[in-house]
């Protein structure tokens, strides 16, 4: 093969960075064929050059300041695997794209917060901005939306976008154990970080949802527009009641377009056992996208880890080797819209509410009065004894009602003297509505 190599610089040599290096080395011959030219790492950067990473990095030039990688004459493409929405990652992105060098990243926070600005910079300087690895790991869902579904008008997508949360909820259902116990086990098994906040509080899934919405609807990523709620409040009783009602609890990222505006949210919700996502367990990710021509499509696979994420990074590099300069968010950056955001409190839906209350006459009447005051109509109500001696559980579901009214009712009910702990409210997602 006589073509000149595509020369790469890799910033960040953690699990994914080493995975990219190993993937390039392992499949060197076939990648050269698929890219129609060799792919060659020439320089690397990381915080600690003396750390033992289990691989020989002597063949690469080491640069202490990652931003300097963008200024090297022997680098065609910069691969950023540092992480973080700002700091060195953002500085490197701006420097590389500003110099007309293509930029590949697995950094979902960077794209969720600065994707519009970086897309402008890439197109101004005729460079590629690629971030397939930022959403759902090894599942090529961004490529599917950008290319495979380009003939469709997309109106909604939703998915399981965080493997840590899905693993926790799966184990809680299987073993009947509480959130804190399962989280601790997940940390010991390496499925959750020492500080799990970004995962269990929904931030990681929200970054990915912002990117998916931007790509699907031709809009600038707008992370601040998302309504975000995590899974800390989910208890085994909620999972048991969901099962009794024909549902499973999943943390979903959702983006839906309604009358020229966009609903974007991440929240734990109940999904029917008849849906594809209800059967996605463990650390697996899945995304469901709906187009006007193709209907519903489902993408499922490994959402994290060195191999799957490196696979997506290398696939982006191969695209660049073929000269791909497709707009990062499907349409030219100048045409990206700033769509208005729908306030979740103005939307309607069905809801589940779990309460622990004093076991005495009149309590249900108090609760019903509050609900009636917010025009909430009950679909079902179940009272169940608890192991505690000072209360019983009351679980109710509603007919379709306004979310703002339901939220106010939940807050008012929580303030009643007869209610012993903060209510847990979950939306029952019905994707046919």
BELNORRA-V410711 format. One record per residue. N is the residue number from 1. RES is the residue in one letter. PHI is phi in degrees with one decimal (* if undefined). PSI is psi in whole degrees, 0 to 359 (* if undefined). OMEGA is omega in whole degrees, -180 to 180 (none if undefined). Layout:
n=N res=RES phi=PHI psi=PSI omega=OMEGA
n=N res=RES phi=PHI psi=PSI omega=OMEGA
This chain:
n=1 res=X phi=* psi=123 omega=-174
n=2 res=X phi=-96.4 psi=352 omega=-178
n=3 res=X phi=-63.6 psi=148 omega=178
n=4 res=X phi=-69.7 psi=143 omega=179
n=5 res=X phi=-63.3 psi=151 omega=167
n=6 res=X phi=-87.7 psi=117 omega=-171
n=7 res=X phi=-94.7 psi=127 omega=-173
n=8 res=X phi=-113.6 psi=146 omega=167
n=9 res=X phi=-118.9 psi=134 omega=-177
n=10 res=X phi=-115.2 psi=121 omega=176
n=11 res=X phi=-106.1 psi=117 omega=-177
n=12 res=X phi=106.1 psi=115 omega=-177
n=13 res=X phi=-124.0 psi=44 omega=172
n=14 res=X phi=-82.1 psi=207 omega=-177
n=15 res=X phi=-56.3 psi=313 omega=-177
n=16 res=X phi=-72.9 psi=318 omega=180
n=17 res=X phi=-57.7 psi=314 omega=177
n=18 res=X phi=-66.8 psi=325 omega=177
n=19 res=X phi=-62.3 psi=322 omega=177
n=20 res=X phi=-64.7 psi=315 omega=179
n=21 res=X phi=-59.1 psi=315 omega=-178
n=22 res=X phi=-68.0 psi=320 omega=179
n=23 res=X phi=-64.0 psi=319 omega=177
n=24 res=X phi=-63.2 psi=320 omega=-180
n=25 res=X phi=-71.3 psi=317 omega=-176
n=26 res=X phi=-65.1 psi=320 omega=-175
n=27 res=X phi=-112.0 psi=32 omega=-175
n=28 res=X phi=-54.5 psi=313 omega=-175
n=29 res=X phi=-66.9 psi=311 omega=-177
n=30 res=X phi=-69.2 psi=327 omega=177
n=31 res=X phi=-67.2 psi=323 omega=177
n=32 res=X phi=-61.5 psi=323 omega=177
n=33 res=X phi=-69.3 psi=315 omega=-176
n=34 res=X phi=-70.6 psi=329 omega=179
n=35 res=X phi=-90.5 psi=352 omega=-178
n=36 res=X phi=62.8 psi=20 omega=175
n=37 res=X phi=-170.5 psi=155 omega=177
n=38 res=X phi=-66.3 psi=150 omega=174
n=39 res=X phi=-110.0 psi=121 omega=-171
n=40 res=X phi=-130.6 psi=122 omega=172
n=41 res=X phi=-79.5 psi=126 omega=-179
n=42 res=X phi=-112.2 psi=336 omega=-177
n=43 res=X phi=-150.0 psi=151 omega=180
n=44 res=X phi=-138.4 psi=163 omega=177
n=45 res=X phi=-151.4 psi=142 omega=175
n=46 res=X phi=-159.8 psi=171 omega=-174
n=47 res=X phi=-68.2 psi=324 omega=-174
n=48 res=X phi=-126.8 psi=104 omega=-178
n=49 res=X phi=-72.6 psi=344 omega=-176
n=50 res=X phi=-94.9 psi=353 omega=-180
n=51 res=X phi=-66.3 psi=137 omega=177
n=52 res=X phi=-80.2 psi=111 omega=-178
n=53 res=X phi=-102.7 psi=6 omega=176
n=54 res=X phi=78.3 psi=6 omega=178
n=55 res=X phi=-137.1 psi=159 omega=-180
n=56 res=X phi=-88.6 psi=116 omega=-179
n=57 res=X phi=-107.2 psi=14 omega=-174
n=58 res=X phi=-65.8 psi=338 omega=-177
n=59 res=X phi=-76.8 psi=351 omega=-175
n=60 res=X phi=-109.6 psi=145 omega=171
n=61 res=X phi=-68.5 psi=137 omega=179
n=62 res=X phi=-102.8 psi=131 omega=179
n=63 res=X phi=-122.9 psi=123 omega=-177
n=64 res=X phi=-71.5 psi=320 omega=179
n=65 res=X phi=-95.4 psi=110 omega=-174
n=66 res=X phi=-60.8 psi=331 omega=-178
n=67 res=X phi=-62.6 psi=332 omega=-180
n=68 res=X phi=-67.4 psi=341 omega=178
n=69 res=X phi=-60.4 psi=325 omega=-176
n=70 res=X phi=-68.2 psi=337 omega=-177
n=71 res=X phi=-91.4 psi=359 omega=-177
n=72 res=X phi=-77.7 psi=135 omega=179
n=73 res=X phi=-71.1 psi=340 omega=-178
n=74 res=X phi=-95.8 psi=17 omega=180
n=75 res=X phi=-118.8 psi=127 omega=177
n=76 res=X phi=-99.0 psi=325 omega=-175
n=77 res=X phi=-134.2 psi=134 omega=176
n=78 res=X phi=-103.9 psi=128 omega=177
n=79 res=X phi=-108.5 psi=117 omega=-176
n=80 res=X phi=-104.3 psi=120 omega=179
n=81 res=X phi=-132.1 psi=31 omega=-179
n=82 res=X phi=-80.1 psi=312 omega=-178
n=83 res=X phi=96.5 psi=165 omega=179
n=84 res=X phi=94.6 psi=142 omega=-177
n=85 res=X phi=-73.3 psi=335 omega=-175
n=86 res=X phi=-129.3 psi=209 omega=175
n=87 res=X phi=63.0 psi=215 omega=-176
n=88 res=X phi=-57.8 psi=324 omega=-178
n=89 res=X phi=-62.7 psi=312 omega=180
n=90 res=X phi=-66.8 psi=318 omega=180
n=91 res=X phi=-61.1 psi=319 omega=179
n=92 res=X phi=-65.8 psi=317 omega=179
n=93 res=X phi=-59.5 psi=312 omega=-179
n=94 res=X phi=-64.5 psi=319 omega=-178
n=95 res=X phi=-66.8 psi=316 omega=-179
n=96 res=X phi=-65.0 psi=308 omega=-178
n=97 res=X phi=-66.3 psi=324 omega=178
n=98 res=X phi=-63.3 psi=333 omega=178
n=99 res=X phi=-92.5 psi=5 omega=179
n=100 res=X phi=78.7 psi=20 omega=179
n=101 res=X phi=-100.9 psi=133 omega=-178
n=102 res=X phi=-65.4 psi=153 omega=-170
n=103 res=X phi=-134.0 psi=125 omega=178
n=104 res=X phi=-118.9 psi=135 omega=-178
n=105 res=X phi=-144.5 psi=153 omega=170
n=106 res=X phi=-106.1 psi=14 omega=-168
n=107 res=X phi=-92.6 psi=92 omega=-177
n=108 res=X phi=-65.8 psi=326 omega=179
n=109 res=X phi=-64.6 psi=319 omega=179
n=110 res=X phi=-58.9 psi=314 omega=-177
n=111 res=X phi=-74.1 psi=322 omega=180
n=112 res=X phi=-62.8 psi=325 omega=-177
n=113 res=X phi=-93.4 psi=330 omega=-172
n=114 res=X phi=-129.8 psi=13 omega=-174
n=115 res=X phi=-59.3 psi=320 omega=180
n=116 res=X phi=-63.2 psi=314 omega=179
n=117 res=X phi=-62.0 psi=318 omega=-179
n=118 res=X phi=-70.6 psi=326 omega=176
n=119 res=X phi=-63.6 psi=319 omega=176
n=120 res=X phi=-57.9 psi=313 omega=-176
n=121 res=X phi=-65.2 psi=320 omega=-180
n=122 res=X phi=-62.8 psi=314 omega=-177
n=123 res=X phi=-71.2 psi=325 omega=178
n=124 res=X phi=-60.8 psi=326 omega=-174
n=125 res=X phi=-110.3 psi=16 omega=176
n=126 res=X phi=53.4 psi=48 omega=178
n=127 res=X phi=-121.0 psi=159 omega=177
n=128 res=X phi=-94.0 psi=139 omega=172
n=129 res=X phi=-116.9 psi=115 omega=-174
n=130 res=X phi=-126.3 psi=137 omega=-177
n=131 res=X phi=-150.3 psi=36 omega=179
n=132 res=X phi=-53.9 psi=322 omega=-176
n=133 res=X phi=-71.8 psi=351 omega=-178
n=134 res=X phi=-75.8 psi=342 omega=-177
n=135 res=X phi=-129.5 psi=120 omega=173
n=136 res=X phi=63.5 psi=29 omega=170
n=137 res=X phi=52.7 psi=244 omega=-175
n=138 res=X phi=-83.1 psi=358 omega=178
n=139 res=X phi=-80.2 psi=122 omega=-178
n=140 res=X phi=-79.9 psi=56 omega=-174
n=141 res=X phi=-74.5 psi=325 omega=179
n=142 res=X phi=-66.6 psi=319 omega=177
n=143 res=X phi=-62.7 psi=321 omega=179
n=144 res=X phi=-63.3 psi=316 omega=180
n=145 res=X phi=-68.6 psi=317 omega=-175
n=146 res=X phi=-71.8 psi=324 omega=-173
n=147 res=X phi=-114.7 psi=301 omega=-174
n=148 res=X phi=-63.2 psi=330 omega=-179
n=149 res=X phi=-109.1 psi=22 omega=-176
n=150 res=X phi=-65.8 psi=340 omega=179
n=151 res=X phi=-81.6 psi=355 omega=-173
n=152 res=X phi=-102.6 psi=151 omega=166
n=153 res=X phi=-93.0 psi=109 omega=-176
n=154 res=X phi=-84.8 psi=131 omega=180
n=155 res=X phi=-116.5 psi=346 omega=179
n=156 res=X phi=-162.3 psi=154 omega=169
n=157 res=X phi=-153.1 psi=151 omega=178
n=158 res=X phi=-154.5 psi=155 omega=-179
n=159 res=X phi=-171.7 psi=166 omega=171
n=160 res=X phi=-89.9 psi=108 omega=-169
n=161 res=X phi=-115.4 psi=1 omega=179
n=162 res=X phi=-133.6 psi=112 omega=-176
n=163 res=X phi=-66.6 psi=328 omega=180
n=164 res=X phi=-61.4 psi=311 omega=-180
n=165 res=X phi=-64.8 psi=319 omega=-179
n=166 res=X phi=-65.9 psi=323 omega=177
n=167 res=X phi=-63.5 psi=313 omega=-179
n=168 res=X phi=-60.5 psi=312 omega=-179
n=169 res=X phi=-65.9 psi=324 omega=178
n=170 res=X phi=-64.3 psi=315 omega=-179
n=171 res=X phi=-69.0 psi=320 omega=177
n=172 res=X phi=-58.1 psi=319 omega=178
n=173 res=X phi=-68.8 psi=316 omega=-175
n=174 res=X phi=-69.6 psi=321 omega=-173
n=175 res=X phi=-107.6 psi=350 omega=180
n=176 res=X phi=71.1 psi=20 omega=-178
n=177 res=X phi=-94.5 psi=163 omega=-176
n=178 res=X phi=-81.2 psi=166 omega=-177
n=179 res=X phi=-57.4 psi=310 omega=-174
n=180 res=X phi=-61.5 psi=319 omega=-179
n=181 res=X phi=-66.1 psi=317 omega=-179
n=182 res=X phi=-69.6 psi=322 omega=178
n=183 res=X phi=-60.0 psi=315 omega=179
n=184 res=X phi=-60.5 psi=318 omega=179
n=185 res=X phi=-66.2 psi=322 omega=179
n=186 res=X phi=-65.2 psi=323 omega=177
n=187 res=X phi=-66.2 psi=318 omega=179
n=188 res=X phi=-65.7 psi=328 omega=-179
n=189 res=X phi=-84.6 psi=354 omega=179
n=190 res=X phi=86.6 psi=9 omega=179
n=191 res=X phi=-88.1 psi=347 omega=180
n=192 res=X phi=-135.3 psi=147 omega=180
n=193 res=X phi=-73.9 psi=163 omega=175
n=194 res=X phi=-58.5 psi=318 omega=170
n=195 res=X phi=-105.1 psi=101 omega=-172
n=196 res=X phi=-88.3 psi=10 omega=-170
n=197 res=X phi=-55.7 psi=314 omega=-177
n=198 res=X phi=-58.6 psi=325 omega=180
n=199 res=X phi=-79.2 psi=299 omega=-169
n=200 res=X phi=-74.3 psi=342 omega=177
n=201 res=X phi=-94.7 psi=5 omega=171
n=202 res=X phi=87.9 psi=1 omega=-175
n=203 res=X phi=-68.3 psi=315 omega=180
n=204 res=X phi=-58.5 psi=313 omega=179
n=205 res=X phi=-64.4 psi=328 omega=180
n=206 res=X phi=-68.7 psi=320 omega=175
n=207 res=X phi=-56.1 psi=314 omega=-178
n=208 res=X phi=-69.2 psi=322 omega=179
n=209 res=X phi=-64.4 psi=320 omega=178
n=210 res=X phi=-60.8 psi=320 omega=180
n=211 res=X phi=-68.7 psi=315 omega=179
n=212 res=X phi=-60.8 psi=317 omega=180
n=213 res=X phi=-62.6 psi=317 omega=180
n=214 res=X phi=-60.6 psi=316 omega=-178
n=215 res=X phi=-69.6 psi=318 omega=-177
n=216 res=X phi=-69.7 psi=322 omega=-171
n=217 res=X phi=-109.4 psi=6 omega=178
n=218 res=X phi=63.1 psi=44 omega=-177
n=219 res=X phi=-125.6 psi=164 omega=175
n=220 res=X phi=-75.2 psi=140 omega=177
n=221 res=X phi=-56.3 psi=135 omega=-177
n=222 res=X phi=-136.2 psi=77 omega=-177
n=223 res=X phi=-59.1 psi=322 omega=-177
n=224 res=X phi=-66.2 psi=345 omega=-179
n=225 res=X phi=-82.2 psi=350 omega=-175
n=226 res=X phi=-78.9 psi=142 omega=167
n=227 res=X phi=-91.5 psi=125 omega=-170
n=228 res=X phi=-127.8 psi=130 omega=176
n=229 res=X phi=-145.1 psi=137 omega=-178
n=230 res=X phi=-98.0 psi=199 omega=-170
n=231 res=X phi=-112.3 psi=7 omega=-175
n=232 res=X phi=-58.2 psi=329 omega=-174
n=233 res=X phi=-83.9 psi=354 omega=-178
n=234 res=X phi=-73.5 psi=132 omega=-179
n=235 res=X phi=-120.9 psi=161 omega=179
n=236 res=X phi=-54.3 psi=326 omega=180
n=237 res=X phi=-64.1 psi=326 omega=178
n=238 res=X phi=-66.6 psi=318 omega=180
n=239 res=X phi=-66.0 psi=321 omega=179
n=240 res=X phi=-65.8 psi=317 omega=180
n=241 res=X phi=-67.6 psi=323 omega=177
n=242 res=X phi=-58.8 psi=315 omega=179
n=243 res=X phi=-61.2 psi=317 omega=179
n=244 res=X phi=-60.4 psi=328 omega=-178
n=245 res=X phi=-89.9 psi=358 omega=179
n=246 res=X phi=91.7 psi=22 omega=-177
n=247 res=X phi=-126.3 psi=167 omega=164
n=248 res=X phi=-125.6 psi=152 omega=178
n=249 res=X phi=-94.7 psi=127 omega=178
n=250 res=X phi=-134.0 psi=146 omega=169
n=251 res=X phi=-85.6 psi=116 omega=-177
n=252 res=X phi=-116.6 psi=146 omega=163
n=253 res=X phi=-99.9 psi=131 omega=-177
n=254 res=X phi=-130.9 psi=141 omega=172
n=255 res=X phi=-139.3 psi=123 omega=-179
n=256 res=X phi=-135.4 psi=141 omega=179
n=257 res=X phi=-102.6 psi=128 omega=-178
n=258 res=X phi=-137.4 psi=116 omega=175
n=259 res=X phi=52.0 psi=45 omega=176
n=260 res=X phi=82.1 psi=1 omega=177
n=261 res=X phi=-120.7 psi=168 omega=-174
n=262 res=X phi=-125.6 psi=132 omega=170
n=263 res=X phi=-96.7 psi=125 omega=177
n=264 res=X phi=-131.0 psi=127 omega=-179
n=265 res=X phi=-157.1 psi=157 omega=169
n=266 res=X phi=-129.0 psi=126 omega=179
n=267 res=X phi=-162.7 psi=155 omega=171
n=268 res=X phi=-74.9 psi=137 omega=-177
n=269 res=X phi=-150.3 psi=169 omega=177
n=270 res=X phi=-95.2 psi=131 omega=176
n=271 res=X phi=-123.6 psi=143 omega=-178
n=272 res=X phi=-61.0 psi=143 omega=176
n=273 res=X phi=-64.5 psi=348 omega=178
n=274 res=X phi=-80.7 psi=350 omega=-178
n=275 res=X phi=-88.1 psi=157 omega=-179
n=276 res=X phi=-62.6 psi=320 omega=-175
n=277 res=X phi=-66.3 psi=333 omega=-179
n=278 res=X phi=-61.3 psi=337 omega=-176
n=279 res=X phi=-103.4 psi=10 omega=177
n=280 res=X phi=-91.4 psi=111 omega=-174
n=281 res=X phi=-114.6 psi=175 omega=176
n=282 res=X phi=63.1 psi=216 omega=-176
n=283 res=X phi=-88.1 psi=7 omega=-178
n=284 res=X phi=-69.0 psi=145 omega=173
n=285 res=X phi=-105.1 psi=158 omega=175
n=286 res=X phi=-156.8 psi=144 omega=179
n=287 res=X phi=-130.9 psi=135 omega=176
n=288 res=X phi=-114.4 psi=123 omega=179
n=289 res=X phi=-121.8 psi=142 omega=-178
n=290 res=X phi=-121.0 psi=123 omega=177
n=291 res=X phi=-116.4 psi=157 omega=-175
n=292 res=X phi=-70.5 psi=333 omega=180
n=293 res=X phi=-93.8 psi=316 omega=-173
n=294 res=X phi=-89.8 psi=342 omega=-176
n=295 res=X phi=79.9 psi=215 omega=-176
n=296 res=X phi=-90.0 psi=132 omega=175
n=297 res=X phi=-124.1 psi=146 omega=-176
n=298 res=X phi=-125.1 psi=133 omega=180
n=299 res=X phi=-123.6 psi=125 omega=-174
n=300 res=X phi=-138.3 psi=142 omega=177
n=301 res=X phi=168.4 psi=194 omega=-178
n=302 res=X phi=-70.7 psi=126 omega=-175
n=303 res=X phi=-97.7 psi=356 omega=-178
n=304 res=X phi=-159.7 psi=181 omega=179
n=305 res=X phi=102.9 psi=160 omega=-175
n=306 res=X phi=-60.8 psi=311 omega=-176
n=307 res=X phi=-64.7 psi=303 omega=-179
n=308 res=X phi=-59.8 psi=318 omega=-179
n=309 res=X phi=-69.4 psi=318 omega=177
n=310 res=X phi=-61.1 psi=323 omega=178
n=311 res=X phi=-57.5 psi=315 omega=-180
n=312 res=X phi=-69.1 psi=321 omega=179
n=313 res=X phi=-61.6 psi=313 omega=-178
n=314 res=X phi=-66.2 psi=323 omega=177
n=315 res=X phi=-60.4 psi=321 omega=176
n=316 res=X phi=-63.4 psi=320 omega=179
n=317 res=X phi=-63.0 psi=319 omega=179
n=318 res=X phi=-62.0 psi=318 omega=176
n=319 res=X phi=-57.5 psi=316 omega=-180
n=320 res=X phi=-64.3 psi=323 omega=178
n=321 res=X phi=-59.7 psi=330 omega=178
n=322 res=X phi=-87.3 psi=6 omega=177
n=323 res=X phi=85.5 psi=16 omega=-178
n=324 res=X phi=-68.0 psi=121 omega=176
n=325 res=X phi=-125.5 psi=31 omega=-179
n=326 res=X phi=-57.5 psi=140 omega=179
n=327 res=X phi=-52.3 psi=139 omega=-174
n=328 res=X phi=-58.7 psi=324 omega=-178
n=329 res=X phi=-113.9 psi=37 omega=173
n=330 res=X phi=80.1 psi=323 omega=180
n=331 res=X phi=-120.8 psi=158 omega=179
n=332 res=X phi=-52.9 psi=145 omega=-176
n=333 res=X phi=-56.7 psi=325 omega=180
n=334 res=X phi=-65.7 psi=339 omega=-178
n=335 res=X phi=-95.6 psi=357 omega=178
n=336 res=X phi=-64.5 psi=132 omega=-175
n=337 res=X phi=-90.6 psi=159 omega=170
n=338 res=X phi=-109.3 psi=85 omega=-175
n=339 res=X phi=-76.7 psi=143 omega=178
n=340 res=X phi=-64.8 psi=152 omega=-178
n=341 res=X phi=-98.5 psi=133 omega=175
n=342 res=X phi=-79.7 psi=131 omega=176
n=343 res=X phi=-76.8 psi=120 omega=180
n=344 res=X phi=-54.2 psi=330 omega=-178
n=345 res=X phi=-68.2 psi=347 omega=179
n=346 res=X phi=-96.7 psi=359 omega=-176
n=347 res=X phi=-96.3 psi=160 omega=178
n=348 res=X phi=-104.3 psi=158 omega=178
n=349 res=X phi=-178.1 psi=180 omega=174
n=350 res=X phi=-103.8 psi=148 omega=-172
n=351 res=X phi=-137.0 psi=155 omega=174
n=352 res=X phi=-116.3 psi=137 omega=178
n=353 res=X phi=-134.0 psi=126 omega=178
n=354 res=X phi=-114.3 psi=130 omega=-177
n=355 res=X phi=-129.0 psi=149 omega=166
n=356 res=X phi=-116.3 psi=120 omega=-169
n=357 res=X phi=-129.5 psi=162 omega=174
n=358 res=X phi=-66.0 psi=137 omega=-179
n=359 res=X phi=-86.9 psi=88 omega=-180
n=360 res=X phi=-151.4 psi=158 omega=180
n=361 res=X phi=-62.1 psi=145 omega=174
n=362 res=X phi=94.3 psi=347 omega=-177
n=363 res=X phi=-65.6 psi=314 omega=180
n=364 res=X phi=-61.3 psi=322 omega=179
n=365 res=X phi=-63.9 psi=321 omega=177
n=366 res=X phi=-61.8 psi=314 omega=-180
n=367 res=X phi=-63.1 psi=315 omega=-179
n=368 res=X phi=-62.0 psi=324 omega=180
n=369 res=X phi=-64.8 psi=319 omega=178
n=370 res=X phi=-63.9 psi=315 omega=-180
n=371 res=X phi=-62.3 psi=316 omega=179
n=372 res=X phi=-62.0 psi=325 omega=179
n=373 res=X phi=-65.5 psi=339 omega=177
n=374 res=X phi=-107.6 psi=17 omega=178
n=375 res=X phi=59.4 psi=35 omega=177
n=376 res=X phi=-96.8 psi=125 omega=-179
n=377 res=X phi=-102.7 psi=129 omega=-178
n=378 res=X phi=-77.7 psi=138 omega=172
n=379 res=X phi=-98.6 psi=325 omega=179
n=380 res=X phi=-157.5 psi=156 omega=177
n=381 res=X phi=-145.9 psi=129 omega=-180
n=382 res=X phi=-128.1 psi=133 omega=173
n=383 res=X phi=-110.6 psi=132 omega=-176
n=384 res=X phi=-136.4 psi=133 omega=177
n=385 res=X phi=-65.4 psi=153 omega=178
n=386 res=X phi=-117.6 psi=170 omega=176
n=387 res=X phi=-68.8 psi=334 omega=178
n=388 res=X phi=-71.5 psi=148 omega=-178
n=389 res=X phi=-88.3 psi=351 omega=-174
n=390 res=X phi=-108.1 psi=23 omega=178
n=391 res=X phi=-179.8 psi=170 omega=176
n=392 res=X phi=-130.6 psi=158 omega=176
n=393 res=X phi=-89.9 psi=138 omega=170
n=394 res=X phi=-120.5 psi=124 omega=-180
n=395 res=X phi=-121.8 psi=129 omega=-179
n=396 res=X phi=-133.9 psi=155 omega=172
n=397 res=X phi=-125.5 psi=157 omega=-176
n=398 res=X phi=-116.8 psi=159 omega=164
n=399 res=X phi=-72.9 psi=175 omega=-179
n=400 res=X phi=-59.7 psi=128 omega=-175
n=401 res=X phi=-151.0 psi=171 omega=-179
n=402 res=X phi=-75.4 psi=134 omega=-177
n=403 res=X phi=-67.0 psi=324 omega=178
n=404 res=X phi=-62.2 psi=316 omega=178
n=405 res=X phi=-63.5 psi=320 omega=179
n=406 res=X phi=-66.5 psi=321 omega=179
n=407 res=X phi=-64.7 psi=317 omega=178
n=408 res=X phi=-64.4 psi=319 omega=180
n=409 res=X phi=-63.7 psi=318 omega=179
n=410 res=X phi=-60.5 psi=317 omega=180
n=411 res=X phi=-64.6 psi=316 omega=180
n=412 res=X phi=-65.3 psi=321 omega=178
n=413 res=X phi=-63.7 psi=321 omega=179
n=414 res=X phi=-62.8 psi=338 omega=180
n=415 res=X phi=-87.8 psi=353 omega=179
n=416 res=X phi=-68.7 psi=144 omega=179
n=417 res=X phi=-62.3 psi=334 omega=-177
n=418 res=X phi=-81.2 psi=352 omega=-178
n=419 res=X phi=-99.5 psi=124 omega=-168
n=420 res=X phi=-92.2 psi=343 omega=178
n=421 res=X phi=-151.6 psi=166 omega=-177
n=422 res=X phi=-61.8 psi=130 omega=179
n=423 res=X phi=-62.0 psi=153 omega=174
n=424 res=X phi=-113.0 psi=118 omega=-179
n=425 res=X phi=-113.6 psi=129 omega=178
n=426 res=X phi=-127.2 psi=140 omega=174
n=427 res=X phi=-79.6 psi=139 omega=173
n=428 res=X phi=-94.9 psi=104 omega=-175
n=429 res=X phi=-80.4 psi=124 omega=178
n=430 res=X phi=-121.8 psi=106 omega=-169
n=431 res=X phi=-79.0 psi=0 omega=175
n=432 res=X phi=-91.3 psi=3 omega=-177
n=433 res=X phi=-110.6 psi=* omega=none
